[in-house]
Amino acid sequence: MWGYRNKRFNHFGWFAAKADDLLGLPSALISGLAYLFAQSAARSQLWTLAEKSFRQCINYKSLNGGWTIATGAYAINIKLRGTS
């Protein structure tokens, strides 16, 4: 845990979380693209899957996790549901 959610460490924890998101973004995008390329046989299907994945990933709390989860779900043709 990088920071604790209290008054004294609030700013430190916020910065650490944002830095983690920023540093994890390239690997999340590469993982998502790997899912898309592995699944789509035609170029038109690639763009359709990418568009659907992007629309789903913006609903997740974490962009990094959302992109990978959404593209992975579309790649193996399953539907995920939940409140988070």
Steps between C-alpha positions, in 0.01 A plus 500: 500500500649830394296736712240492766163664457517747785565873532875469549572271202216595264714693249777241497255219434327698224828564318612138533169372363510738203864414427412129510215558253725694266784247511261208452318651202745391226498135609119504530463637148749249360315214672169622363639534149645149523153368586351687205760381250474142623123495463426699186560324171394793281602863528135612513441270798803650675353850492159377614650317798719801586199733493289270718788452744559874530132564571511239777833593654398857581239361741762336723657680795850421372578578137791256505298210633192596303673498165657160559184346645272637228722391211560161660127444543429592139789287380361184661141603429362522854288764670597643837261672735534673831479827682869588522 
